[in-house]
């Protein structure tokens, strides 16, 4: 008799794992992480994983503290007889350093990919930050499955917003924003921005005057420091435009960015549940479950 796959939640992914389990009816496993006084970590898996496909669900927001325990979890599962180990990384870290920007630097996206490829048999992720890498298989040696939040974002906009106009953060996002705009039958605009530093951005929005009575929606894959959105909101205020809605896939919110956005007078902040946050309103569990249930590795 073939055993059902078993899913483990790591680092606060319990709510998302529960939703995934409701869709695919896999078993939920029990795993604990013990940290010794010297900050060494011990992983204990209390569920039977022998001859089973093991699925770890994790988000890599603030990744450094999570990586080593995750690798220990994967090796522990393998030592206990797991047949395959799948990583569902709802937010995939270390994708931005995709070239050497200054002498002496390393390309950390490649190094991170090597680590993950060594310990796991397959990777599922949602809207990774692809720029100079056009696909994950350029740096990952295992099968990768990239899911997109565009359908779910479009559905949320359709249900909650009247007369939306989408604003994308840069030329690189144009195709992604266009996809959401087409799904919501909405116009879209792309920011023109000049980055002055890590915490300073100047923006302009061409042809904005045509949309005085619209609901403006700023969309981005990652809301990290929020500087692009904050610069855009300031620009909109200078033009006497109404407060926009901010939508992001990944709620990183570094450097108190969420509070800064709230204080800026934004109308609403909405994110997907790839990183647990109070702003989560767009559920990606169905997409993840659908992908898991169609993986060849589970046959």
N, C-alpha and C positions, 0 to 999 in steps of 0.2 A: 504494500500500500504506500502510495506516494504521500509524503508529508506536505502540509501547507507551508508556504513561506512564513517567516516570522519577522515582525517589524519591531525595531527598537527606537525609542525616542531618546535623543541626547540633547542636553543643553537647552531645555525649555521648549521642546517641540511637541509636548504632549497633546495640546489641543489639535494641532494639525494632524498628528498621527491618529488620534481618535476619529477625525473626519475621514481620513484615508481608509481606516479600518471599516468604517460604515459602508464604504463603497465596494471594497474588494474582499472583505470578510477574512483577511489573513489573521493569524494569531498575533497578539501583542506580547512582546517579550519583556522580561524584567532584568534590568541592568543597573548596577550601582557603581559609583565612583567614590573611592575613599582617598582622601589626601592626608598624608602623614605630616607631622609637625615640621619636617624639613621640606615640605611641599612636593615630595615625590607622590606619584599617583598609582593607585592600584585599581584595576577594573575587575569586577566580578559579574559574571553572567549567570543568573539563577534559573534560566529556562533551557530546555533541551534543544540544542541546535544541531545535533548530530544528523548528518545527511539531509540537512535542510538549507534552503536558500535564506540567507540572513539579509535583512534590509535595515540599514542605519539611516535615520532621518536627522539631519543637522542643518543649521544655518551657520555660515562662516562669518557672521558679523563679529568683530573683535576676535580674529581667528587664532592668534598666537596661543592663547590659553586653551583652546579647544583642540588644536591639531594633535598634540602628543597623546592625550587621552583617547582621541578617536582612533589613532593608529594602534594603540594598545588594545582597544576594543575589537578592532578588526583581526588582529593577531590572536587575541584570546578566542574569538569565535572560530577561527581557523584551527586552532589547537584543539578545540572541542569537537571538531569534525564537520563544521559547516561545509556544504557542498559548493556554494557560491556566495560571494559577499557583494552586495549592491549598495552603493552610496547614493542617497538622495540628498544632494546639497542644494537646498532651496535658494540660498544665496551663495554664490561661488566667489571666494576672495582671490586676491592676488592676480587679477586680470589686467589691471591698469598699467603695470610695468611691463610693457610689451616691446620695449627697445632700450638700448643704452642711451639715456638722455644726457649723461655727463660722464667724463672719463672715470674709470674705476668702478662704475656701477655694474651690477648683475641684472639679468633678466629674470626676475623672481617668478613671473607667470610660468616660465619653463620649469624652474626648479620645483615649484609647487605641484605642477602637473606630473612630474616624474614621481614624486612621493605618492600622490593619490593613485597613479597608475600601478605602482608597485604593490599596494596593499589591497586594492579593490578590483573586482572583475568587471564592473560596469558603473557608469555614472549617469545620473539624471539630474539636470539642473534647470533653472528658470531664468531666461533672459540674462545670460552672462554678458559682461561688458566686453563685447568684441569690437575691436577697432582695427589695429594692424593685423591681428589674427582674424582671419575670415571665418574659421570654424575651429571648434575645440580639437578636432582630430589632427590639427596641425601640431599640437603640443602634447596631447594625451595619447597614450598607447593602448588604452582600453576602449571598448565601445562607449560612445557618449550619446546622450539623448537630450536635446535642448527643447524645452517647452517654452511657449510664449504666452504672455499675459494679455495680449491685445484683445482677444475675444472677450475675456472676463472684464477688462477695463471698458470696452465698448458697451457691454451689457449694462454695467453700472451707470455709465453716462446716459444710456438710453432710458434707464429707469428713473434717474434722479435729476436730470438737467434738461432745461428747455433752452432752445436756440444756442447750442454750444459752439464755440470756436476754439479749436485746439491750438496751442502754442508749443512748438518743440524747442529744445534747448540749443541745438546747433545743426549744422548741415549733415553731420553723421547720423542724426536721429530722424532725418526727413522721411526715409522709407518706412520706419517704424511708426511715426506719427501719422503719416499718410494712410497706413493700414487701418489705424483706429478711426481716422476721419472718414474713410470710406465705409467702414462698418457702422458708423453712426450717421452717415449721410450729412457730414458737417464740413465746413471749410477749415483749413488749417494754415498757420503761419509759422515761419521758422525764425528764431532769434538770430540777429547778428550781434556777436559779442566779442569784446576784447578783454582778455584776462590780464590784469595788472599784477597778479600775484595769487597766492593760495587763498587770500581772503579779500580780494578786490576784483570786481568784474564790472565793466561797462557794457550795457546792452542797448539795442534798438530793435524795433519791430516794424518792418516795412508794411505799408498798406493797412495799418491798424485802424485808421480813421473810418474805414468802411464798415466797422463792426461796433458802432457805438451802443447799440441796444442788445448786444449778445452777452451770453455768459462765457467769460473767458476761462479756459482750463489750461493750466501749465502742466505739461506731462514730461516725465523723465524716467529713465530706468532706475537710477539710483538717486536718492536724496541723501547726500552725505553732509557736507558743511552747509548746504542750502544756499550757497552764495549766488548761484545762477538765478534761482527763484527769487531770492531777496532783491537782487539787482533788477529783475524784471518787474517785481511788485513796485519798487520805487519808481521805475520808469512809467508804469501804468498810472501811479498816483500823480506824477507830474503832468500827465495828459488828462487828468480828471476822469479816468476810466473807473468803472466799478471794481470792487475787490474780486480777485479771481479765486477759483478753486485750484488747489495743487494736488496732483495725482502722481504718485511714484510707485514703481514696482517694489523696490527694496527700501525699507525704512531704516537706513543706517543711522541717520541723524547724529552725526559726530559734532562735537563741540557745542552742545546745547542748541543744535540747529532747529529742533522742533519748537522749542519755546521762542526762539528768534522769529520763526515763521508766524507763530501765533501772534506775537507782539507786533508784527508788521501790518496787521490788519487784514490778513488773508481771510477769505470767506469760509473755507473748509480745507482740511488736509486729509487725504484719503490714500491708503496704501494697500498693497496685497499682503497676505499673511505669510510671506516668505521669511520674514523676520518678525517675531512677536512684538507688537506695539499697540498702544491705545488707538492709533489711527487706522488699524486694519479693518477694512470693510469689504475687501474683494477676496473671495475664497478661491484658492488654487488647488484644493484637495481633489476635486474631480479629475482635473487634468493629470495630476500625479498618479492617481489610482488607475486611470485609463491607460497611461503609459506602462505602469507596472504589469498590468494584466495582459499586455500584448508583447512583453519582452520575450524574445526567443530563449533567453537564459532560463526562463521559468518552465519551458516545455519539458 
